[in-house]
Amino acid sequence: MQKHIVVTGATGHIGSALVHHLLGRGHRVTAVARSVEALTPLAQAGADIRPGQLSDVAFLAEVLRGADAAFLMLPPNAVAPDVLAAQDELGAAVAESLRQSGLRQVVNLSSIAADLPSGTGPIVSVHRQEQRLNAIEGLHVVHLRPAYFMENLLANIGLILGPGITGSAIRPDVSFPMIATRDIAARAAALLDGPALPAGHQEQLLLGPRSYTLAEAARIIGQAIGRPGLPYVPFPLDQAKQGMMGAGLSESMADLYLEMSQTLNEERAMVHETRTAANTTPTTLEAFAAEVFAPAFQAAAAQPVA
């Protein structure tokens, strides 16, 4: 059965893959993102495109009105002076758009540890968004709670090209689940392709193929890019914060990432979830390193030095 499905964040890793999945299954897809230029390839693939801001309630309500289902997410805002306040404002606008549109079927991108109201850094924003969506009367919503994105490791490319290391504020020996974003898109597509979502609201953990340490991740990446023995260096919190702000993050976002790192280091969240066949996804870190990380690294290495 063909459905009309709205995909927000349609030009990101998850959204773009999801649009292609749904088009391939014969659905009518409306792709929503800020930039018309970034949306153009999706239009060429067959999607309807609607450039605009998710914070614009009238815009998003009009896009959602009459659709059968939607994939919703809160795009990250790494430069806001107060990240959680900015995400609260955006989340409230998205929830109000839903109420005005009358849409009743939603897959919402959340996160591992979104069951916790505090102590998880930027994940707090999606915890609050889950609560907002759950409060909408008559809405059937599945909150996808994926683990740490393998794509986050792409942030190490500059470190590898520079001092020849990978690193962060997370302990090198703490093991936690990692997932490729393409597997999140595949799960969202399977849910949206079905006849109807479960009634009410439910949460689905997505834990990737297994858990990894960041030291192990460095070894796997190093093998894929021809740098065996690539080291992982744990940074002191102040050095990690300085590095993130130097890369353009606001102090607010840097502090939230450090809070999340400390939660991982103390193993208070994101490390003890029960793995099942249903929440295990197929893409290994070895496959990600070969198919995604290595090409991105090679492209960056080929760029002329400024």
VENZINOR-V952211 format. One record per residue. N is the residue number from 1. SS is DSSP state (helix for helix, strand for strand, loop for the rest). OMEGA is omega in whole degrees, -180 to 180 (NA if undefined). D_CENTER is the distance of its C-alpha to the mean C-alpha in whole Angstrom. Layout:
# VENZINOR-V952211
{{N | SS | OMEGA | D_CENTER} {N | SS | OMEGA | D_CENTER}}
This chain:
# VENZINOR-V952211
{{1 | loop | 178 | 28} {2 | loop | 177 | 27} {3 | loop | 171 | 24} {4 | strand | -174 | 23} {5 | strand | 177 | 19} {6 | strand | 178 | 17} {7 | strand | 174 | 14} {8 | strand | -175 | 12} {9 | loop | -166 | 10} {10 | loop | -180 | 12} {11 | loop | 177 | 12} {12 | loop | -179 | 9} {13 | helix | -176 | 8} {14 | helix | -175 | 7} {15 | helix | -179 | 9} {16 | helix | 178 | 12} {17 | helix | 180 | 12} {18 | helix | 178 | 12} {19 | helix | -179 | 15} {20 | helix | 176 | 17} {21 | helix | -174 | 17} {22 | helix | 175 | 18} {23 | helix | 179 | 21} {24 | helix | 178 | 22} {25 | loop | 172 | 23} {26 | loop | -179 | 25} {27 | loop | 169 | 23} {28 | strand | -175 | 23} {29 | strand | 170 | 20} {30 | strand | -177 | 20} {31 | strand | -176 | 17} {32 | strand | 173 | 16} {33 | strand | -176 | 15} {34 | loop | -167 | 17} {35 | loop | 177 | 19} {36 | helix | 179 | 21} {37 | helix | -180 | 21} {38 | helix | -179 | 18} {39 | helix | -174 | 18} {40 | helix | 178 | 22} {41 | helix | 178 | 21} {42 | helix | 174 | 19} {43 | helix | 179 | 22} {44 | helix | 178 | 24} {45 | helix | 177 | 23} {46 | loop | 180 | 24} {47 | loop | 164 | 21} {48 | strand | -179 | 23} {49 | strand | 179 | 21} {50 | strand | 176 | 21} {51 | strand | 179 | 20} {52 | loop | -177 | 20} {53 | loop | 177 | 18} {54 | loop | 178 | 16} {55 | loop | -180 | 19} {56 | loop | -173 | 22} {57 | helix | -178 | 23} {58 | helix | 179 | 25} {59 | helix | -174 | 23} {60 | helix | 178 | 20} {61 | helix | 179 | 23} {62 | helix | 179 | 25} {63 | helix | -176 | 22} {64 | helix | -175 | 21} {65 | loop | 179 | 25} {66 | loop | 177 | 27} {67 | loop | 177 | 23} {68 | loop | -177 | 23} {69 | strand | 179 | 20} {70 | strand | 168 | 16} {71 | strand | -177 | 12} {72 | strand | 176 | 11} {73 | loop | 174 | 8} {74 | loop | 179 | 9} {75 | loop | 180 | 8} {76 | loop | 178 | 8} {77 | loop | -172 | 12} {78 | loop | -175 | 13} {79 | loop | -179 | 17} {80 | loop | 177 | 18} {81 | loop | 175 | 21} {82 | loop | -170 | 20} {83 | helix | -177 | 16} {84 | helix | 178 | 16} {85 | helix | 179 | 19} {86 | helix | 179 | 17} {87 | helix | 175 | 14} {88 | helix | 180 | 17} {89 | helix | 179 | 19} {90 | helix | -179 | 16} {91 | helix | 178 | 15} {92 | helix | 178 | 19} {93 | helix | 178 | 20} {94 | helix | 179 | 17} {95 | helix | 179 | 19} {96 | helix | 177 | 22} {97 | helix | 178 | 21} {98 | helix | -179 | 21} {99 | helix | -177 | 24} {100 | helix | -175 | 26} {101 | helix | -175 | 25} {102 | loop | 178 | 26} {103 | loop | -174 | 23} {104 | loop | -177 | 23} {105 | strand | -175 | 20} {106 | strand | 164 | 16} {107 | strand | -174 | 13} {108 | strand | 178 | 11} {109 | strand | 178 | 7} {110 | loop | -177 | 8} {111 | loop | 165 | 8} {112 | loop | -179 | 11} {113 | loop | 178 | 13} {114 | loop | 174 | 13} {115 | loop | -177 | 16} {116 | loop | -177 | 18} {117 | loop | -176 | 19} {118 | loop | 175 | 19} {119 | loop | -175 | 19} {120 | loop | 177 | 15} {121 | loop | -176 | 14} {122 | loop | 180 | 11} {123 | helix | 178 | 11} {124 | helix | -177 | 14} {125 | helix | 180 | 13} {126 | helix | 170 | 11} {127 | helix | -179 | 14} {128 | helix | 179 | 16} {129 | helix | 174 | 14} {130 | helix | -179 | 15} {131 | helix | 179 | 18} {132 | helix | -177 | 19} {133 | helix | 179 | 18} {134 | helix | -178 | 20} {135 | loop | -179 | 23} {136 | loop | -176 | 23} {137 | loop | 176 | 26} {138 | loop | -179 | 26} {139 | loop | 173 | 22} {140 | strand | -172 | 21} {141 | strand | 171 | 18} {142 | strand | 177 | 15} {143 | strand | 175 | 13} {144 | strand | -178 | 10} {145 | strand | -179 | 10} {146 | strand | 176 | 8} {147 | loop | 178 | 9} {148 | strand | -178 | 8} {149 | strand | 171 | 7} {150 | helix | 179 | 10} {151 | helix | 176 | 9} {152 | helix | -179 | 9} {153 | helix | 178 | 13} {154 | helix | 178 | 13} {155 | helix | 179 | 14} {156 | helix | -174 | 17} {157 | helix | 179 | 19} {158 | helix | 178 | 21} {159 | helix | -179 | 22} {160 | helix | -180 | 23} {161 | helix | 180 | 25} {162 | loop | -178 | 27} {163 | loop | 176 | 28} {164 | loop | -180 | 27} {165 | strand | 160 | 25} {166 | strand | -179 | 21} {167 | strand | 175 | 20} {168 | strand | 179 | 19} {169 | loop | -178 | 20} {170 | loop | 178 | 19} {171 | loop | -179 | 22} {172 | loop | -173 | 23} {173 | loop | 179 | 24} {174 | loop | -175 | 21} {175 | loop | -179 | 20} {176 | strand | -176 | 16} {177 | strand | 175 | 14} {178 | strand | -176 | 12} {179 | strand | 173 | 10} {180 | loop | -177 | 10} {181 | helix | 180 | 7} {182 | helix | 178 | 10} {183 | helix | 174 | 11} {184 | helix | 179 | 8} {185 | helix | 180 | 10} {186 | helix | 179 | 13} {187 | helix | 178 | 13} {188 | helix | 179 | 12} {189 | helix | 180 | 15} {190 | helix | 179 | 17} {191 | helix | -176 | 17} {192 | helix | 180 | 18} {193 | helix | -177 | 20} {194 | loop | -177 | 22} {195 | loop | -180 | 25} {196 | loop | 175 | 24} {197 | loop | 177 | 21} {198 | loop | 180 | 23} {199 | loop | 177 | 25} {200 | loop | -180 | 23} {201 | strand | 177 | 20} {202 | strand | -180 | 19} {203 | strand | 177 | 16} {204 | strand | 173 | 14} {205 | strand | 173 | 13} {206 | strand | -167 | 12} {207 | loop | -179 | 13} {208 | loop | -176 | 13} {209 | loop | 180 | 17} {210 | loop | 177 | 18} {211 | strand | -180 | 18} {212 | strand | 165 | 18} {213 | loop | 178 | 20} {214 | helix | 173 | 19} {215 | helix | 177 | 22} {216 | helix | 178 | 22} {217 | helix | 178 | 19} {218 | helix | 179 | 21} {219 | helix | -179 | 24} {220 | helix | 178 | 22} {221 | helix | -180 | 20} {222 | helix | 178 | 24} {223 | helix | -176 | 26} {224 | helix | -176 | 23} {225 | loop | 178 | 24} {226 | loop | 176 | 28} {227 | loop | -180 | 28} {228 | loop | -178 | 29} {229 | loop | 178 | 29} {230 | loop | -175 | 26} {231 | strand | 169 | 26} {232 | strand | -177 | 23} {233 | strand | 175 | 24} {234 | strand | -178 | 23} {235 | loop | 168 | 24} {236 | loop | -174 | 26} {237 | helix | -178 | 24} {238 | helix | 178 | 26} {239 | helix | 177 | 25} {240 | helix | 179 | 22} {241 | helix | 179 | 21} {242 | helix | -180 | 24} {243 | helix | 180 | 22} {244 | helix | 179 | 19} {245 | helix | 176 | 21} {246 | helix | 178 | 23} {247 | loop | 175 | 20} {248 | loop | 178 | 19} {249 | loop | 174 | 17} {250 | loop | 177 | 19} {251 | helix | 179 | 21} {252 | helix | -180 | 19} {253 | helix | 178 | 16} {254 | helix | 179 | 17} {255 | helix | 179 | 19} {256 | helix | 177 | 16} {257 | helix | 178 | 14} {258 | helix | 176 | 18} {259 | helix | 178 | 18} {260 | helix | 179 | 15} {261 | helix | 179 | 17} {262 | helix | 176 | 20} {263 | helix | 176 | 19} {264 | helix | -178 | 18} {265 | helix | 180 | 21} {266 | loop | 177 | 23} {267 | loop | 178 | 21} {268 | loop | 180 | 21} {269 | loop | 171 | 18} {270 | loop | -177 | 15} {271 | loop | -171 | 18} {272 | loop | -179 | 20} {273 | loop | 180 | 19} {274 | loop | -180 | 21} {275 | loop | 177 | 20} {276 | loop | 175 | 21} {277 | loop | -176 | 21} {278 | loop | -177 | 19} {279 | loop | 176 | 16} {280 | loop | -178 | 17} {281 | loop | -162 | 15} {282 | loop | -169 | 17} {283 | loop | 179 | 16} {284 | loop | 176 | 17} {285 | helix | 176 | 16} {286 | helix | 179 | 20} {287 | helix | 178 | 19} {288 | helix | -178 | 16} {289 | helix | -178 | 18} {290 | helix | -170 | 20} {291 | helix | -176 | 19} {292 | helix | -174 | 16} {293 | helix | -176 | 17} {294 | helix | 177 | 20} {295 | helix | 179 | 20} {296 | helix | 178 | 18} {297 | helix | -179 | 20} {298 | helix | 178 | 24} {299 | helix | 179 | 23} {300 | helix | -179 | 22} {301 | helix | -178 | 25} {302 | loop | -179 | 27} {303 | loop | 178 | 27} {304 | loop | 179 | 30} {305 | loop | -178 | 30} {306 | loop | NA | 30}}
